[in-house]
Amino acid sequence: MRRLKVASFFLILFALGCGQKIPSSKQTGAGVLKIAVVETERIARLTGKTLPGETLPNTGNTTKYNVGGTDLGIMWDMEDGRIGLFFGDSYGNDFVPVGGGPGKATDWRFNLLAFSTDTNISDGIVIDSMATDGNGKARQVFPGSEKSHTVIPTAAVHVNGADYVHYFDLKSWEGWVTNFSSFYKSGNGGKTWEPCTQTVFEKGSKFSVAALAKKDGYVYMAGTSTLRTSPVYLCRFLEKDILHKKNYEYWNDLKGWVKDNEEAASKLFEGHVGEASIFFNDHFNCWMLAYLNDQSKNIELRYAKEITGPWSNAETLVEAAKFRGLYGPFMHPHNRSDVLYFNMSLWAPYTVFVMKAQLKRITDHE
């Protein structure tokens, strides 16, 4: 009965929303606005070598830094004229695409960091530099713990004059078991990073994997477990409280914001969410969430007037049928129009591409 009351409440809010459809996928009256994905295209290769027959521009030129195979490309605004890009497990220039993943490549590094000042990304994202070692090759940015198999960045944000990256310390890919998740902090523009040991998300946390966005003095964190079968949850904290977990507030669809109680966090909508990216789109005056749906295998997009929902039904952003092994839709932080630019990983050939999606706001009677 409680669920029915909540659903009724959301129906009332719907008329005030940003064109979102209620989770039951029922259509409301004529004239309600919604957002549709018109077209999505791959516009550039960001990492690795250009493959035979490939005509895309290779704007990242990562082989210059001994980066052949890699994934993710998580972007955030460093607020100094640069965009930071974090990559996951990475391999050297001897990387050869196989059926999926790294194959037998050498020079394995858990994570890498790149920087870009490119402001015209309609033809791809130019990487200006990377965090490198003494030989000019991309270096691992932060290490693992004694029990870790790898350390994977999931999201990053700039607050209080410093950059923070959320990551998970992985124990085993079998079951995607983590040791814990936490933050690293850089106070010198990404040159060095220190662990934030006072802020830890335990194994199995609803925020083992995160997506971060800033608005009106708050940092919002959409979280999931490491498994792609997880629903998505939400918490928020003041920018100054990023390392004060006791001041985090978790969204509960019955109680509202609940302080210092992760267990109170309720899922934002039904469905599987993997490698999410959340942001506020000024053009549509809506929050948007992009993610991999492990059931449909597509990358999907949802939107909502309020970050707490109700969230729209899923729109297909990228079809799995067109891109084998797609994942990780990490949005460019300057997406403020009806065009979205984002990085997308492909398990085969284990690399990152720059994508462009055209959106359109329409009414139900169109």
N, C-alpha and C positions, 0 to 999 in steps of 0.2 A: 504493500500500500504506500509505503514511503516513496518508492520509485515513481509511482503514478503522480503523487503530489509534486515531486520535483519536475517531472515532465510537463505537467500543467503549468507550473511556474515559468518554465523555459518557453512555452508557447506564447505566454503573455509578453515575455521579453523579446520574442522574435520580431514583432512589429517594429521595435526600436533598433534592431540590429543592423549589421553591415551587409545585409543580403544573405546571411548564413542560413543554411537549411538545418532543421533540427535533426538529431542523431537517428531518429526513426525513419528518415528519408521521405517523410510525407511532404507534399508540396502545399504551400500556403497560397493565399489569394493573389490575384493578378496585380502586377505593379511592383512586387517585391524584387529588389535588385539582387543579383548574384554575380559571381566572378567565374569566368570560364577561361580555360587554357586554350588559346587559339592555335598555337604552333610552338614546338620546341625543336631546336636544332643544335648540333655540335659545331662550334665555330673555331676551335683551336685545340691543339695538343699543348698541355702545360708541362708534362714531365716525360723523360725518356727519349729514346731515339725515334725518329720518323721511320715508320715501317714501309716496306716496298709497296708501291701503289697508293700510298696515302698522300692526299693533296692538301691536307690541313696545314695552316701555318704552325710552326713549333715555336711558340712565343716564350716559353719558359727557359729553354736552352739549359736544362739541368745537367746534361752530360758534361758541361764545363766544370761542374762541381762533383763529378763522379757519382751521379745519381741516374741509374738506369731504370730500375723498377721501384715504384713506390705507390702510395695511395693517400687518400683524404684531401689535403689542401684546405684545411680549416682556416677561414679568413676572419680577421678582426681589424678595426681601425685603431692604430696605435696613437692617433691624435698628435702626430708630429709630422704629418704629410706622408706617412708610410702605411701601407697595409701589411700586416704580418700574415704569414701562411705557415701553418704547422702540417707536417706530413707524418705518416705512421711508419711502420716497418719499411726500411729502404735498403736498396742493394746497389752495387757498383755498376760500372759501365759494361761489365761482362754479362749483365743480365740479358737473357734471351727469352722472349715470350714463349710460354708453354701452354698447357691446357688451362692454366689459371694459377695465380700466385707467383711466388718468386723463383720457382725452379731451383737450379743449382748455382745461382749467382753468389758471389762473395761480397765482402765488405758490408755485412749486415749491420745496420744501425737501427735502434729502436724508434727513433724520432729525429726529425730534421726541421730546421726553421729557415724560411726564406722571407725576403722583403721586396715590396714593390711600391713604386711611386707612380705607376701607370694610371692616368685619369681617363684615358680613352680606351675602354675595354671592349668596344664593339667588335674588335677583330682579335680578341684574346687578351691575356694578362701577361705583361712583360715582367720577368723577375730580374730585379736590379742586382741583387746580391743574396748570399746565404751566410748563415753562421758557419764559419769554416775553421779548419785546423791550420797549422803552420805551413802546410803544403797547398793551401787554397782549396781543399776538398771539404765538402759538407761534413760537419761533425755531428755526432750525437749530442743533443742538447742537455738531456737529463738522463741519469742512469736508472737502473732498476734496483730493487731491494735484493737481499740475499736469496729470497724465495721466488723472485719474479722470472717469468719466461720472457716477457717484454713489457714495455711501458708505453701506452698509447694515449696521445692527446685526444680530447673530445670536444673542447670548446675553449675560447679565449675572450678576454675583455680587458679594456683599459679603464681603471678607476683610481682616483686619488693619486694621480701622477705616476702610476705603476701599471705594468702589464701582468695579468694573471692567466694561467692556462690550467684548465681542469683536465685531469688525466686518470686513467685506471692502471693499476699495477696488476698485471695478469699472472696468475699462477699456472693456468693450463688452458689451451684452446679447446680441449675436450670438455664440453659443457660451458665454456667461456667462464671459468671460475676465476674470480679476482681475489687478490689478497686484501686490497682496499682501493679507494679512490681518494684523491686529494687535489691540492693546487700547488703549482710552482709560481714564484713571483720574480719579476725582473724590475729593478728600479733604475736601470741604465739603458733603456731602449733595446732590450733583448740581447745585450752582450753576455750577461751572466744571469743564471737563474738559481734561486734557493728554494728548498722545499718548505712548505707551510705545514709543518707537522702538527700544529695546533688545530687544524681543520681537516678531519678525516671522516670519510664515509665508509662504514664497515662493509665487509663482504656481504653481498646480497642487498645492498642499499637500493632504494628506488631512484637514487641519484648517482648510481655507479657510472653512468654515462650522462652527459649534460649538453644542453644548448643554452647559451647565455645571450641576454639582450638587456640594454639599458633604456629606461624611460622615466622621466620625472623624478629623478633622484634615487630610483630603485634599480636593482639588478634583478631580473627575472630569470629563473633557471627551470627549464623544462627537463625532466629527468626520466631515465628508464634504467632497468637492469642491463647487464651486458648482453643478455640474450635478445635477439631481434623479435622474439615472441612477446616481449613486454608491452604493456600499455604505457602511456605517458602520464607523468605527474607534474605538479607545479609548485614551486616555492618562490619566495621573494625575500630580499633583504635590502636595507639601505646600502648605498655604495661604501660607506665607511665601515660597514659590518661584514664585509666579504669574508673576513677571517674569524668572525665571531658567530659561530654556528648556533649558539644558544639564542641569538636574536633572529634567526631565520623563521619565517612564517610559511606554513604549508596550506595549500588550498584544499578545503574540504567542501564538497558540494552541498552539505547540509548545515555546516557550522560556519562557513566562511574561512577567513584566515586564522589559522591555529598556530600559536607560537611554540617553538622548540619541541615539536612532536612530529617527527617524520612519518610515523605510523598513521597519523591522521590524514595524510595526503590521499585524496581519492583520484581515480583516473579521470582525465579530462574528457575522454570519449572512448567508446569501444573500438578495439582494433589493435593490431601489432604495429609498433613504432621502432625503427632502427635508425641510428645515425641522424638525428634530427637537427634542424636549423630553424631558429625562431627569430622573428624580427617584426618591427612595425613598419607598414608601408604607408607613407604619407599620401601617396596618390589616391589610394582607395580608403584611407583613414581606417585601416584594419590591421589587426595582428595576422601574421601568416606563419604557418608551420609546414615545413617540407621534410619528408622522411621516406625511408624505405619501408614498404609494407611487405613483410615476409610471406604473407599469404598470397597476395596478387602478384608479388615479385616486381611490382611497379614502384617508381618513385611518385609519391602523391603529395598534394597540396591541400591544406585546409585553411580556413580564415574565420575570424571572429571579431566583432566590434570590441568586446572586452576580452582580455587575455584569459579570464576565468571561464569564458564560454557564454552561451552555447557555441560550439564550433560547427562549422559547416560539414556537410558530407564531403568525402574525398573527391578531388578532381585529379585525374591522371596527369602528372607533369611530364614523366618520361616512361615510355612503354618498354617493358622488359623484352618484348618480342623484337625490338629494334636494336637493343644493346645488351648483349649477353653478359650476365654477371654484374649488373649495375648496382651501385650503392653509394652512400655518402653524398647527398645533395647539400653542399656547404655554400651558403649564400654570400655574395659580395656585400660588404657592409654599407655600400652606397646605393643599394637598390631602393629608389624612392619614386619609381614611375610604374607604368604598366608593362615595362620590360624587366625581366629578372635575369641577372647573370649569376651563375653559380658553377662551382667545380663539382665534377662527378667522377667517381672512380669506376673502373672496370676491372673485375677480377682477372679476366683475360682480355688484354695482355698485361694486367697489373700496372696500370698507369692512371693518370688523371687528365681529364679533358675539361675544357671550358665550354659551358652550355649557355644558351640564350633561349628564354621563353617569353612569348608574347601573350599577355593577358588581356581580357576584355570584360568590362562591366556591362551586363545586359539585364533586361527585365524579362519576366516570365513569359510575356506575350510575344517576345521577339521570335 
